[in-house]
Amino acid sequence: MKVDKTVTMWSGQQEIVMDTLNKTGRYVVKKSYVEDKYKETAWIFREAYQYLAQCAKELIPKPADAESPIWNYKYAHHIYGSEGMYYLELGIPKEKLIIFDTRKWNRILNLNYVGKSEQEEEEFQKWIEKRGIRDNLDIFSTSFYPIEKQEIKKSWSNLLEVPVEDDEYIQGMTWELKKEWIQKIEKAQAL
């Protein structure tokens, strides 16, 4: 019996990525792409991406030229698409993929506490509100809350330690895309 050593995931990519894949057979993300895309809010993404990148280096091999993750989803409808976007169905080798809960990742992107349960998250929120903190951005954009910032960042380990309970919310990351992983390509249509 053949054991499948790949995981089927979807990734949304722009034409420039497709051109690179066609020319070189692989694509990696540079940090400058993130800076250019998110402009004045890039510092928030940098905080979250640096955390995940540090953890990911210990779990899957990181090519020397890869600087930022490439996002993949169990289902194509989770891709934030636009006209001209390419939806790639990929067969990613298991050893090149990290899987996590997209809801927990979104909490990290919003610089929030990630609990093992919703109740734990609610308790943390009440704790910081009692301390007079109304917005988590204040915790990260000022130096007034080092303890709270440390607690939030420590909680982010739950992203990779707590299993995804619902397949609908499976998201993944790889350090690279390889042309050979592409199983199907769909081009987004105008809305």
N, C-alpha and C positions, 0 to 999 in steps of 0.2 A: 504494500500500500504506500503510495506517494504522500509524503507529508508536505503540506504547503508552507513554504518558508517566507512567503510574502503576505502583506496585508493590503487590502484594497482600500485606497483613500482617494480623496479628490483635492485638487489644488487649483486656485484661480490665478492665472498669470496674464500679464500684459504682452503685447506683441514683441517688445524688446527682449523679454525673457525667451519667447519662442524663437526669435532670431538667434539668440545666444545658444540655445539648445541645439538648433539646427546646424550652427557653425562649429560648435566645440563639443557637443554631446553631453554637456553638463552646465549647470548654473549654480552660482552661490551668491548670497546677499552681502553687500558691503554696508558698514555702519552709515556711511554717507548717504545711502539710499533712504534710510530711516529718517535721518536729519532733514533731507530735502522734502520728503513726503509730509512730515508732521510739523515742520517749522517751529513755531513758538511753543508747542506742546511736546516737542521731541524729548524734553528732559524727563517727562513722565514715562514715555515708552522706553527710554534709555534705562531708567531705574528698573523697570519690570524685565526688559530683555536681558539686562546684565545679570539679574538674578537667575533667570532660566538658563541662560548661556553657561553660567558657572556650574549649575547642577548638571546640565546636559553633557558637558565635557567629560563628566565622570561616568555617564551611562552609555553613550554612543560615541564612536570615533569621530573626531572633529578634523576635517581637512584644514591644513594650514591657511588656506586662502578664504575660508568661510568665516565671516564676522558676525552674522546674525541669522536667526532661524528662518526656515521656510515653513509656512503654515499649511497644514493638511486637515481635511475633515472627513469623517465617515460618510457624510451625505453632502452632495453638491449644493443643496439648498441653503447650507450654512455659509456659503461663500458670498461675501459682499461684492457683487459683480457690477459691472458697468458695460456699456456698449463697447464692443471690441475686445472684451475679456475672453480669454480662453479657459475653458473648464477642462482640466486634465484628470482623467481617471488613471490612477497610478497603481502599480503593483510594487510596493516598497518592501525591500528586504527587512525582516523583523529587527535585525541587529542595527539597522540604520534609522529606526523610528522610535520616538517616545510618544506615548499616548497619555492623555489626561482629560479632565472634565473641563469643557469650554466655559462653563459657568464659574468655576473656580479661577480659571485664567482671567476671565473678565473682571473678577474681584481684584486680582493683582494689578491689572491694567488701570483700575480705578483707585489703586493704592489702598485697598481695603484689607481688613483682617480676613484670613481664610481658615475657618474652623473645621473641625471634623464633622460638625453638624450645624444646622441652621440655629439651633438653640445656643450653641457656643458663640456663634457670630453675633447673635442678638445680645448676649451677655457682655461681650467685648464692647459693642456699640454703647450700651448703657454705661459701662465703666468709663469710656472716654467722654461721654456726655456729662457725667457727674464731675469730671475734671474740667468742664467748661469748654471742651473742644466740640465744635459743631461741624467742622469740615476736615476730612482726612488730608486734604491738600495742605492745610496749615501744618500738619505734622511733618510733611516731607519738604515743604518749601521754606520752613524756618528752622532755626536751631533750638527752639524752645521746648521741644518734646522728644528728647533722645530716648527715654524709656518707652514711650508709646511707639515710636518708630521701630525700635528694636523688637518689641512684641509683635508688631505687624509683620515685619520681615521674617521673624522666626516662624510665624504661622504659615508663611508661604510654602514651607516644606510639605504641607498637606496637599498641595497640588499633585505631587508625585507619589505621596505615601498613601493617600486614600483612593481606593479603586473607583473607577467610573461606574456608577450604579445603573445608568440608563444609556444604551447605545446611541440614542438620539443626540447626546451631548459629547460624543467622542471627538476630540480634536487631537492633532498630533503635530510634531515638528521633526524636521530633518535638517541637516546642515547643508544638503545639496539636493538638486534635482538632476536626475540622469535621464537622457533621452530614452534609454533602453527600458525605463520603468513605465513609460507611457503605454497604456492599453487602449485608450480612446481619447479623442479630442472633440470638444463641442465648443462652438463659438457663440458667445452671447449675442442676442438680437437686440435691436433698438427697442426701447420701452414705448 
